[in-house]
Amino acid sequence: MEKLISILEDLQPEVDYATCEDLVDGRHLDSLTILSLISEIEDEFDVEIPTVEIIPANFNSAQKIWELIKRLQEEE
């Protein structure tokens, strides 16, 4: 989770990822940032995020993103 927070902070440093639960809905992460985030996650955590998983519910908080990563790791 620490590495995920670090990646997020590199992309958008002004957001408090420990408490923010509306990263997409609150427009803290825009579409280009999400694409960069996905690329970083795939490289760092050795997962592939399918297009069907790229929905706001999976990216609205660091915790939700972490749950997505763990689930994808378990599926591989």
TIKE-135739 format. One record per residue (C-alpha): residue in one letter; x, y, z. Coordinates in nm, 2 decimals, always signed. Each point is the difference from the previous one (the first is absolute). Layout:
// residues N
<r aa="a" c1="X" c2="Y" c3="Z"/>
...
***
This chain:
// residues 76
<r aa="m" c1="+0.00" c2="+0.00" c3="+0.00"/>
<r aa="e" c1="+0.29" c2="+0.24" c3="+0.07"/>
<r aa="k" c1="+0.13" c2="-0.04" c3="-0.35"/>
<r aa="l" c1="-0.35" c2="+0.08" c3="-0.14"/>
<r aa="i" c1="-0.02" c2="+0.31" c3="+0.21"/>
<r aa="s" c1="+0.34" c2="+0.10" c3="-0.12"/>
<r aa="i" c1="-0.11" c2="-0.04" c3="-0.36"/>
<r aa="l" c1="-0.32" c2="+0.20" c3="+0.06"/>
<r aa="e" c1="+0.20" c2="+0.28" c3="+0.17"/>
<r aa="d" c1="+0.24" c2="+0.02" c3="-0.29"/>
<r aa="l" c1="-0.30" c2="+0.05" c3="-0.24"/>
<r aa="q" c1="-0.21" c2="+0.23" c3="+0.22"/>
<r aa="p" c1="+0.19" c2="+0.12" c3="+0.31"/>
<r aa="e" c1="-0.26" c2="+0.23" c3="+0.14"/>
<r aa="v" c1="-0.26" c2="-0.27" c3="+0.09"/>
<r aa="d" c1="-0.02" c2="-0.17" c3="+0.34"/>
<r aa="y" c1="-0.02" c2="-0.36" c3="-0.12"/>
<r aa="a" c1="-0.04" c2="-0.14" c3="+0.35"/>
<r aa="t" c1="-0.35" c2="+0.16" c3="+0.04"/>
<r aa="c" c1="-0.12" c2="+0.09" c3="-0.35"/>
<r aa="e" c1="-0.28" c2="-0.22" c3="-0.12"/>
<r aa="d" c1="-0.11" c2="+0.19" c3="-0.31"/>
<r aa="l" c1="+0.32" c2="+0.01" c3="-0.21"/>
<r aa="v" c1="-0.20" c2="-0.04" c3="-0.33"/>
<r aa="d" c1="-0.34" c2="+0.14" c3="+0.10"/>
<r aa="g" c1="+0.17" c2="+0.30" c3="+0.16"/>
<r aa="r" c1="+0.22" c2="+0.05" c3="-0.30"/>
<r aa="h" c1="+0.33" c2="-0.04" c3="+0.18"/>
<r aa="l" c1="+0.10" c2="-0.25" c3="-0.26"/>
<r aa="d" c1="-0.08" c2="+0.08" c3="-0.37"/>
<r aa="s" c1="+0.00" c2="-0.25" c3="-0.28"/>
<r aa="l" c1="+0.36" c2="+0.07" c3="-0.10"/>
<r aa="t" c1="+0.12" c2="-0.04" c3="+0.35"/>
<r aa="i" c1="-0.20" c2="-0.33" c3="+0.03"/>
<r aa="l" c1="+0.17" c2="-0.13" c3="-0.31"/>
<r aa="s" c1="+0.34" c2="+0.09" c3="+0.14"/>
<r aa="l" c1="-0.10" c2="-0.16" c3="+0.33"/>
<r aa="i" c1="-0.11" c2="-0.32" c3="-0.17"/>
<r aa="s" c1="+0.33" c2="-0.03" c3="-0.19"/>
<r aa="e" c1="+0.20" c2="+0.06" c3="+0.33"/>
<r aa="i" c1="-0.21" c2="-0.26" c3="+0.18"/>
<r aa="e" c1="+0.04" c2="-0.26" c3="-0.27"/>
<r aa="d" c1="+0.37" c2="+0.05" c3="+0.00"/>
<r aa="e" c1="+0.05" c2="+0.01" c3="+0.37"/>
<r aa="f" c1="-0.24" c2="-0.28" c3="+0.11"/>
<r aa="d" c1="+0.03" c2="-0.22" c3="-0.31"/>
<r aa="v" c1="-0.37" c2="-0.01" c3="-0.07"/>
<r aa="e" c1="-0.21" c2="+0.09" c3="-0.31"/>
<r aa="i" c1="-0.30" c2="+0.21" c3="+0.07"/>
<r aa="p" c1="-0.28" c2="-0.09" c3="-0.25"/>
<r aa="t" c1="-0.20" c2="+0.28" c3="-0.16"/>
<r aa="v" c1="-0.32" c2="-0.13" c3="+0.18"/>
<r aa="e" c1="+0.17" c2="+0.07" c3="+0.34"/>
<r aa="i" c1="+0.07" c2="+0.37" c3="-0.09"/>
<r aa="i" c1="-0.31" c2="+0.14" c3="+0.17"/>
<r aa="p" c1="-0.03" c2="+0.27" c3="+0.27"/>
<r aa="a" c1="-0.09" c2="-0.25" c3="+0.27"/>
<r aa="n" c1="+0.35" c2="-0.16" c3="-0.03"/>
<r aa="f" c1="+0.19" c2="+0.33" c3="+0.00"/>
<r aa="n" c1="-0.19" c2="+0.23" c3="+0.25"/>
<r aa="s" c1="+0.24" c2="-0.07" c3="+0.28"/>
<r aa="a" c1="+0.35" c2="-0.14" c3="+0.06"/>
<r aa="q" c1="-0.16" c2="-0.29" c3="+0.19"/>
<r aa="k" c1="-0.23" c2="-0.09" c3="-0.29"/>
<r aa="i" c1="+0.30" c2="+0.01" c3="-0.24"/>
<r aa="w" c1="+0.19" c2="-0.22" c3="+0.24"/>
<r aa="e" c1="-0.29" c2="-0.24" c3="+0.02"/>
<r aa="l" c1="+0.00" c2="-0.01" c3="-0.38"/>
<r aa="i" c1="+0.37" c2="-0.08" c3="-0.02"/>
<r aa="k" c1="-0.02" c2="-0.27" c3="+0.26"/>
<r aa="r" c1="-0.30" c2="-0.16" c3="-0.18"/>
<r aa="l" c1="+0.18" c2="+0.01" c3="-0.33"/>
<r aa="q" c1="+0.31" c2="-0.16" c3="+0.15"/>
<r aa="e" c1="-0.20" c2="-0.28" c3="+0.15"/>
<r aa="e" c1="-0.17" c2="-0.07" c3="-0.34"/>
<r aa="e" c1="+0.33" c2="-0.04" c3="-0.18"/>
***
